[in-house]
Amino acid sequence: MRYLLVTGELARGYVLRYAKLSGENFDVTSVPFPVAALLSPKNIINHLRKIDVKRYDMILIPGLIRWNAKIVEDAVGIPTYKGPKDAADLPVIAEYLKKGGKLSYTKPACELVGIESTKDFIKEYNKYVKKDMAELKKGEYIKVRNLFISKKLPIRIMAEIVDAPKRTKNELLKIASQYIKNGADIIDIGMVAGEDHSKDIPSIINEIRRISDVPLSIDTLSENEIISAVEAGIDIIVSLDRSLIKSIHDVVKNNVCVIIPYDYSENYFPEEPDDRVREMEENIRLARKYGIKKFLADLIVNPIHTPSLLKSIVSFYKFSIRNPDIQLFAGIGNVTELIDSDSHGVNALLVGLASELGVSILLTTEASDKTQGSVKEVSTAVKMMYMAKKKKVYPKNLGIDLFVIKEKRMKRFEYTEYPKNKVITVQNKTIPDYDKAGFFKIWIDWDKKRICAMHFNWKDFRNPDVVICGYSATDIYLEIIERGLISEHTHAAYIGKELEKAEIALKINRSYIQDSPLF
């Protein structure tokens, strides 16, 4: 296959560089117009009619162009599609085309490759899961409602609603729905430490059951709350120490229970791995003696240095070696919450460790602003680690990722040929006082995940003329222009800058305050 890449004059050198790096038969032609993204169909068609295009199998026009590439195809008679938005993606596009990938008249090639690679990943992921499900044998899994829990399957995600009794019904439903949408397999009802809310538990369970039939768990060490939850139809008990096993074994023996290596009545909380493993094995022996058959072992994941994340991992490892047939449970929320670092990287690493240890259920939560999105992050990481484990490869280049701020490949576009004597360096410029057409207040509507721009005229500072809301900066500023709400170039530039900041903040779940820097 031979391809012709169409670009503008300013980007020619940049496109040539990545065309060569791609290793594919890419020729480059530049239309006599500076900016590739602003090329019109007429510009391109007139230029291509001066070239022998018949020797090419396909033409790629710039991905940033807004119009349909079929216009060019119809005019010159050669299949024409949108290429990538950035020429740095040409090597990836080349690999995609070698594998028989199809391009689009309307969607940039880079977006199409991303969508297709994710689709391929999910298809392959589901294939592996289906095969592993079919090969499960008795004793290798625990079934809760319609959910199978097993070391041989992807890790199941339990998402905790923190302090559930203090939530309104609407809050409970909103959080549970969001968790399920983002990949939670089990909803955990987190109780309030030191308080007895056993009377509230039935209504909490009933409310969540209204929206979903996923398994429900209760996170408490209160005997009264556990009894209330069992009577109300709870599926999983998190957690049982030695004293609870002794006192309420008859109540919970038909439930799935998470057993911990503690004895609160004796204030016994072993920290050393060998002690923790011995206590866990003793508590499991006791649970089996009292007829508790469905359980998972939680060796407890401690935060870093308090007392030790490393000792926790060692405890899990030693226990799993000695007891390979017992399902493991791990709560990673404390580690993510108690470290000042972006959660997606921390969650990815913790899920990777859990995958190596053979953990069957991971408990996470979104208790603070900095850990919002953790359920989705853990869900993505679980899929990555499961596929890496099945294929015996690194968890990279699989088709999904957890990049949020940093990039896998930096794209460094620079103009290297320009008159150096015409460079003007500016700083500390003063913005004009006001635009006679009025002013805007911009904010993010976090409930609806959208950006809003509220316009005022100078005669009434309290009552806005209009509030324009949307999901992209482009949609909003185009509407602002159409309505004639801006009359000064500097104001237009300012509004564009602020709207783009708001859109970035929305995408990365970061605070947006008008006139304040994002970072």
N, C-alpha and C positions, 0 to 999 in steps of 0.2 A: 504494500500500500504506500502511496505517495500522497503527502498532505501539503496544502498551502495554507500558511498562517497569514491572516490579514491583520495589520496593525497601523497605528499612526506614526508619524515621523519621529516624534520624541521618544517613543518606546522601542524603536527598531533595535537598537543595540542590546537592550535588556531582553527582548524576545529572542534575538539570535543566540544569546548566551545560553538560555535554558532550552532552546530548540536543539542545540548541540549536545547539551548534557543529557537529553532524553534518550539519545541513541536511536531515535526513530527518523524516518525520512521526512523531516519537516523542512520545507522551504519557507522563507519569510518574504513577504512583499509589504511595502509601506505606502499607504495612500498619501498623496501630497496634502495632508491636513495634520495639524500638530497632535490633537488629543484623540486617542483611539476610541474612548468611551462616547465621544460626541459625533462619531462618523454616522452619516445618513445612508440609507439604501442607495441613493443616487450617487453619492461619493464613491462607494465601494463598487457598484455595478459599472460605472464609467471607467474606473481604474482597471477592473478585471477584464473589460472588453479590449484593453490594450495589451493583454498578456495571453499567451497560449495556455489557457486553463485546461484544455482537453487532456493534457498529460497528467493531470492530477485526479486521484480517486475521490478526494474529499477536500472541501474548503472549510476552515475554521475562522469565524469572525470573532472579535473581542467579546468576552463574556459579559462585560459591563453594559453593552449596548441593550437598549430597552425594547427594541422592535423585533419582530419575528424573522429569523434567518431564512425562512422559506422564500421570502421576497427575492433574495439574491439567487437562491437555487433556481427559481422559476425563470429568472432573467438570463443566467449563464449556462444552465443545463448541467451543472455539477452538484452532487449532494453537498449541501452547506448547512453547518450546524454552529451552535455557540461553543466557543472554546472556554477555557477557564477565565475567571476574573483577573487572575494574576499569572503571568507567564512562568513564575517559579513553580507552578503546579504542573507544567508540561510533562516532566518525567513520570508523575503519577498518572496523568491522562494517557500517556504512551503505554504504560503497563495495562491500564484498563482496556484500551483498544486492542492490545495483543490478545487479551483474554476473550475478545468478542463482545466487549461492552458497547452499548448503543448510546449515541448522543442525541441531543434535543434541539429543536428549532427555537425553543423559548427559555429553557433553563440552562444556566451556565454549566459547563462540563464539570467544574470542581464540585458544585452542589450535587450534581447527578451522581458522581463517583461516591461522594459521602453517603448519599441515600442508598445507593446500590450496595455498597460495602456493608452498611448496617443491616440491610435486608438479607444479604447473604449470610452475615453472622447469625442473625436470629433464626434463619432457616436451618443452619447447621447446628446451632445450639439446641433447637427443638428436636432435631433428629437424634442427637446424643441423649437428651433427656428421655425421649420416648423409648430408646433402646435400653437405657439403664432401668427404666420403670418396668419394662417387660422382663428383665432378668432378675428382678428382686425376688429373694427367697424368704420364706417365713423365718422370723427372728432377725432379719436384717433391717427392719423398719418398724416405725410406730405410726399408726394411722389415727389422725384426729379429724373427725368429720370427713371431708374429701381430700385432706392433705396428707401426703406421705412424707415422713421425716426419716432420713437415712443418710449415713455417711457416703453412700454411693450415689446420692442425688445432689443437686445444687443446694448450698446452704439455705435454709429457710430464714426469713427475716421477721423478727418479732419487733414491732414498733410500739414503744410505750407512750401512752398519754399520761404525762406527769401530773400528779395531784388531781386525778380525774374527779373525785367528789366535789372539788371546788369549781368545776367547770359548769357552765350553763348547758342546757340540752343542745342549743345551737353550736356551741363551741365543741362539744363532744362529737357531734355529727360531722362538723367541718373538719376537725383534726383527723378523725377516723377515715373519712372519705379521701382526704388528701394523702394519708399514709398508704391506703390501699391503691390509689391511683399511681403512687410513686413506687410501688413494688412490694409493699408489706404483705406477708403471707398470714401473719397472726397479729391481732391487735391486743396489746397488753394494757390492762387497766391498772395504772399506778396509783397506789393509795398514799395517804398522808402519814408519814412516820410519826408515831407517838399519839395518834388520834384514832378513835374507833368510829368508822363510818360504815359499819356493817349494814345499817338500815338503808343506806343509799345504794348499795351494790345492785339489788334486783332491778331498780329503775335504770341504772347505768347500762347494765347488760341488755335490758329490753330495748333501750334507745339505739344502741349500736347494732343489735340484731335487726332493727328495722331497715337498715341500709345494706347489710351484707351478712352472708352466712360463713364468713371466714372464722376460723377458730379464735376463741377469746381466752386470754390468760389473765390472772390476777397477780399483782406483784405486792406481796405483803408477808409479814411474819406474825400477823395477828391471828390467833386461833379463831376469834369470833368472826373476823372478816372472811377467813377461809371457809368456815362453815356456811356463812351466809352466801358466799359465792357458789359453793357446791350446790346448795339448795336451789339457787337461781339458774343453774345450768352451765356453769363455767366449764371450760374444757381443760385448761392447764393451770397448775398451781406453781407459782414462782415466789417463794422457795420453801423447802422443808429442811430444818436443821434436825439434830438428834432429838431434842425435846419435843418438837412438833410431830416427828415420826411416831414417838411413843404415845403422845396424847390424842392424836386425831387420825391415826392410821385407818380406822374403820370408816371414817367420813370420806377420805380421799382415795381409797384403794382402787376405785373404778376410774379415777382421773389420771391424766398424764401429770407427773410431778417432776419438778426440778429439785434435785437433792444437792445440798451444799455441805462442805466439810467443817461445819461449825456446830457448836453447842452453846447457844446463848444463855441457857439457864446456868451453865457452869462458867460463863465468860471465857470460853475456850475458842480462840481464833488462830489456829496455827499459821505461821508465816513461812516457815521453811518448807521447801517442796516435799521432802520425804515425810514430814509430819502431816502435811496437808493431804498427801496421797493416802497415808494410813487411815486418817480420820474419814476420808471419803469412802474408802473401801469398807470401813466399819459401819458407817451410816447406811451404805447400800445393803450390806449384809442384814442389818436391822430392818430396813424397809422390806426386803424380800421375806424375812421371817414373819412380818406382820401382813403379808399378802399384797403389798404394793408391787405390781408387776410392770407397769408402764412408767418408765422414768428416764431422765437424762441427768448426767453428772456435770455440775458446774464447779470447777476448781477455783473460781473467782478471779476475775481480771482486775488487778489493782492498778491505779494510776502510777505514772512514773515517779519513782522515789518515795511513794507514800502507800505502802512501804516499798513495793518494787514490782514494776511491770515484768522485768526479766524473771523473777522468781515465780510469777504467775504462769508465764509461758513454759518454764521448766516443769512446773507442777502438772500442767496439762499434758506435756510431752511424756513425762514419766508415767502418769496414770494411763494414757492411751496405749503405751507400749505394754503395760501390765494387763490392761483390760480392753483389748481391741474390739470386743463385741458390744461394748456399752456406748450408747449415743452420748455425745458431748454437747453442752450448752455453754455459751459465753456471752457475757454482757460487755460491750465495748464502749457504751455511751460515756462512762466515767473518764476513760482515757481521752476521748475526743473533746469532752467538755472541759477537762482540767489541763489543757495545754493551749497556749496562745499561738495557734497556728491554723492556717486554713484547713477546714475539715476534710476536704476531698482527698488530699494526700495522705492524711492520717488514717482516714477510713480505708483507703486502698491498701495501705500496708497492713492494717489490722485484719482486713478480710483475707489478705494473702497468707498471713500467719495462721489464721483460723482454717483456711483451706488445707495448708500443709498438716495441721494437727488433726484434721478429720472432724471438725466441729459440724454438728447438724443444724443447730439453731443459733443465730446471733441476735442478741437484744441490743437495739439502739434507740435513740430518742433525739428530739430536737428541743431541748429544754431552754436553750439560750439563743440569742440572735445569731451568734457566730456559728452555731451548728444547724441552722435552718437549712434544709435540703439534704440532711444526712441520710434519710431513708432512701432517697433516690440515688445518692452517691453509693451507698452500701449495695443497693440493688444492682447498679451497674458493675461495681467491683466484683460482686458474687458471680455474675455472668462471665466476666473476664477471667477470674481465677478458675472457674469450673472448666472453661474451654482450654485454658492453658494447661490445666492438669490432665484433661482427657487427651490433648494433642502432644503433651510432653514438650511444651515450648515455653518461652518467656511470655509474660502477660503484656505483649506489645504487638502492634500490627495485626490485631485480630479483627478489626472492623468497628469496635467501639472504644471509647477512651474516657478519661476523667480530666482532660485538660479544660481548665476554666480561665485562668489568667495567662499562663505561659503557653507557648506553642510547640508543636512537635518539630516544625520546620520554620525558621525565620525567613521572611521575605524581605530582602534589602534592596529596595528600588531607589536608585539615586541617578540624577542627571550628572554625568561626569564631564560632559562637553558643554561649557557655557562661558560667557565672557566674565572672567574673574574681576575685571575692573568696573563691572556694573553691579557688584554685590553691595547691598545696603543692609547693614545690621541695625535692627531697631529694638528698643526696649523702653519700658515706662511710658508708653503712649497714653494719652488721656482720652477717655471715651466722652463724646458730647453729652450734655446734660440730659436731654430728653427728645423723644419723638412726638411731634404734635399730634400724631394719630392715636397716641395712648401708650399704655405700658402693659406688661404681662406678669402674672405670677404663675410659676411653673412648679408642679409637684408630681409625685407618683401616687396613684391610687393602688395601694398594695393589695387590697381585697380583690380587685378586678384585674390586677396585673397590667395596668395601662398608665400612660402618661397623660397629664392634663395641663392645659395652658389656659389661664383665665385672663380675659382682656378687660381693661378698664379705660375709660376716657378721663381726661384731666378734670372734668367738671364734677365727677362723682367717684370718689375713691372707695365707696362702700359697696356699690351695686355693680357687678360686672355686666358688660354688654353681652358677652357670650363665653361659654366654657367649652373649649375644643379638646376632646379626649380621643386617644388612639393608641396603637401598639407600636408605632414607629415614628421616629423624628421626621422622616420624609413626609408621611401622610399629614402630620400636623402642620408643618411649615408650609406645605402646598395649600392647605385649607386657609391658613392665615393670609397667604398672598392673594388667593382667590377672593377673599373677603375684603381686601384692601386695608388690612389692619396695621400695616407697616408703611412708613413713608421715607425712612432714612436708611441708607446703606449700612451704616454702622449698627443700627438697631437690628436690621435683618441678620447681619453677621453674628451679633450677640445672641439673638434668639436661636439661630441654627446651632451655635455652640452649646447653649444650655440644653436644648432638646436632645442633642446627641449625647451629652453627659447623662441625661436622665435615662435614655435608652440603654446605655452601657450599664448604668446602675441597676436597672431593672433586670437585665440579663444575668448579671453576676450577683444579684441579691445584696447590693451594697446601698448604704444610705445616700440619698440625694438631697442636697440643700442648695437652692438657687444661689449662685454667686460664690459658692464654696468649692474648693477643689475636691475631686473624687479620691485622690490618693495623696 
